[in-house]
Amino acid sequence: MVDWPNFIKGLDLIATWQTPVFIFVGMWAGLVFGVIPGLSGSLGIAILLPVTFLLDPLQALIFLTSIYTGSLTGGGITSILINTPGTAGAIATTFDGYPMTKKGQQNEALGLQITSSVVGGLAGYIFLLFFIHPMVKLALQFGPSEMIFLTIFVLVLIGSLRGKSFARTIFVGVFGLLIGTIGMSEATGIIRGTMGFDGLEDGIPRVICLMGLFAIPEMMKLITRGFIIESDIDEAKTYDLKKFFSGALATFKYLKTLIRSILIGVFIGTLPAAGSTVACLMSYSQAKN
């Protein structure tokens, strides 16, 4: 359970006027890194790390945490608007977000995405505050056999999400798994699958895969089509804050889906080697079913 005396001391440490300033600046910086395809929160932390050398350790931690949190939210914005996930965890957002944009419903989609991201993140922090110890004990029970099962489960999950052919989707998932084995193994230090090319020893960056699978095909389509929104709508209504807020309020109409996704995200997030991508795909699968 929560160590309330230390928790209250922690609240006292952050109860300064500098804390909301660093949260605001860090969140905006994270949003920028998350929105730009090819960048990520981890890269943003690495770039802005020298800035924290002159800060108090607590303020630096708040600033870097805000950058990472903001990048996770920003990754879904480009998923909705141009069918290109800014982060790997926002892949599932492209499935329904971009079709909404093509129908002129991008404001509602952005409202849903940002609000659900904020609510889910806040609820996840609160949930872990009370249950972090039992969740960590559960995560430590996961060994190699459990991780293999989780990998197979994710492949089957991906195969059931999209596409008319389950077999083809599974094949693509296995192919992606093989691509992930290229490079030096972190566990053994053995170099695999490089075919003699020194440049592949570090593996194939995930950013390149995202850009090749999502960004480049979409840019080619836009070149030939010249527009994203298929229906004829007034340009003045393209940026409509009322529709944005209506989308934000619509998030709370699906409390069952919201709570279930929060629980899935918290559980997957505590597992070793599993991250936001697996959690988002699993949440999307459950919501779709």
N, C-alpha and C positions, 0 to 999 in steps of 0.2 A: 504493500500500500504506500501512499504518499507520506513522505517525511515532512509533515506540515511545518515544524519549526524552521527547517532549512528552506522549505518552499517560500515561506514568508520572508526569510532573509534574502532569497533570490529576487523576490518582487521588490524589496526595498532597494536592492542594488540597481535595478533598471528603472526605478521611479525618478528619472531625471528628464529634463527637457531635451537632452541630446538624443535619447533613445528613439522617440518618434521621428526625429529628423533623419537618423541613420537608417531607420526602417523604410522611410519614404524614398530616400535617395537610392538605397539598395534595391528596393522593389522596382523602381523605374529602370535602373541599370539592368536588372535581371530580365525585365520585360523586353528591353531592347535586344539583349543577347538571345532571348528565347524566340523573338519574332523573326530574326534574321536566320534563314536556313543555312546550315553549316556551322553556326555557332551554338553554344550551349551554356548552361549555368556553370559547369565545371571550367570551361574555357574562360568565362567571365571572371570567375574567382581567381584563376591563374593570372589574368591580365591585371586585375585591380588589386592583387595581393600587395604590391609595393605601397599602395596608398595606406594600408593599415599599419605600416611600420611606425608611423608617427601617432597612432591612436592608442587609446587605452585598450588593454586586451579584451575587456568585456564589450566595448563599443565595436572593436574589430570583429568579434564573433557575431554580434548582432548584424553588422553590415554584410558580412559574407553569407550568413544564413538567409538574409533578405534577398540577396542576389540569386541564390539558388532557388528559393521559393518563387520569386518573380519569373524566373526563366521557365519553370514548369507551367505556369499560367500562360505566358506569352507564346509558348510553342503551339498552342491550339489556335491562335489567331490566324496564322498563315495556313493552317490546315483547313480552316473554314473559308478563307478568302481566295486562296490560289491553289488549294489542293496539295500543298507542300508542308508537311509537318516540320515545325521549327526544332522540335526535339523528338527523339524516338518514342517517347511515351505518348505523343499526341497523334500517333498513326490512326488509332481508332476514331479520332475526331473527324478524319477525312471522310469516313464512310457515309455519314449523314449530314455533316456540316457543309461540305462543298455542294452537294445537291440542293441544299436549302439556299445557298448563295446563288446558284444558277436560276432559282425561281424568284429571286429578289427578296429573300428572307434572311439576308446576312445579318441584319440588326438583331433579329430575334435569336439567331444562332449564337452570335457573340454574347448576348445577354445571358443565354443559358450556359454557355461554356465558362465565362468568367465567374458567374455567380456560383455555379456548382463547384468550380475549382477552389474558390475562396472558402465556401462552406465545408467542402470536403477536407481541405487542409486544416482548417480551424478545428473541426470535429476530430480529425486524426490526432492532432496535438493533445487535445483534451483526453481522448481515449487512452493514448499512450501514457499520459500523466498518471492515470490510475492503474493501468494494467501492464506497464512496461516490464515489470519483473516476471510475471508468469509468461508473457509473450517471449521474452528472451530465453527463458528456460525451455520453452517449446522449440524455439529456433535452434538451440544448441543440440537438440536431439536429432536434427537432420544430418544424415551422413551421405556417403556416395550413392547408396542404393536409392534413398529418398530423392536425391537430386536427379538421378537418371529417370525415375518415375515422373518427377515434375517436368523434365524436359520433354518426355514423350507426351505427357498430358497437354503441354502447351502446343505441341505440334498438331495434335488432334483438335485442339481448341481452335487454332488458326484455320485448319482445314474445314471446320464447320461454320466459319463466319461468312466468308464471301466466295463467290464463284459458283458456276454451275457444276463443275466437276470436283468432287471431293478428292479423287486420286491425284489430279493435277496440282491441287493446292498443297496436298501432303508432299508431293514431289518437290515443289518449290521450297517448302519449309525445310525439307531434308537438305536440299541444295544450299540453302542459307546456313544451315548448321555446319555443312562441310566448309563453306567459306570462312565461318568463324573459327575453324581449327587451323587456318593458315597462320604461320608465324611461330614464334617461340612460346612454348608452353610455360605458363607462370608457375606451375606446380613442379615440373621436372627440369625445365631449362632446355628441353629438346626442341630443335627447329623442325617444323613439319610443313609439308605442302608448299614449299617455296620454289621447287623445281629449279634450284640453283640461282634464283634471283635474290641478290642481297637486299633489294628494296622491299621484299615481302616479309623480311624477318620480323618486322613490327606488326604484321598482319594487315588486313584491309580495313581502313577506317570506316566506321559505321556512317560517318557523315557523307562520304562518297557514295555509299550505297543509297542513302536517302535521297541525295541529289539526283542520282542516276535513275532511280525508280519513280520518283515523284516530280521533282522540279523540271527536269529536262523534257519529259513527255508532255507535261502541262504547258510549258512554254512553246513547244512545237504546235500544240493544238491552238493556242492563242494566236500564234502567227497566222495560221490558216483561217481561223474563225474571226478574230478581231474583236471579240467581246466575250464576257463571262456570263452576264445575266441574259437568259434566253428570252424573257418576256419584255414587252415594251412598258417601262415605267418612267415616271418623271424623275429627272436627275436630281431635283430638289429633295425627293423622298429617299434618295440613296443613303443618306446619313440622317436617320430619324431616331432621336433619343427616346421618343415615346415608345417606339417598337423595341428599342434596346431594353428599356425598363420593363416592358411587358414580357419580354423573354426572360429577364431576370426573375420576375415574379412567378413565371411559369415553372421555374425550378422547384418551387415548394408545392406544386400540385402533384408531384411525383415523389412523395416522401418515402414510400416503400422502396423505390428504386434508388433514391439518394442514400438511405440508411444502409441498404444492402451493399451498395458500391463502396461506402465508407468502410464497412467491415471487411470487405474483400481487400481494399487497399491497405488497411492496417495489417491484416494477416500476411499478405504477400510481401509487404514492405519489411516485415521483420525477418523474413526467410533469407538465408545467405544466397547470394548470386541471383536472386530474383529482384526485379525492380519495378519501376512505374510502367514499363511497356507490358509486362506480363499482367500486372494488376488492371491496367486499362482494357486489355483485350478480354480478360476474364469478366470484368464488369460489363463490358459491352455485350458479351455472349449471353450473360444471364439476363440483361435487360431485353435483348432481342428475343430470347426464348419466352 
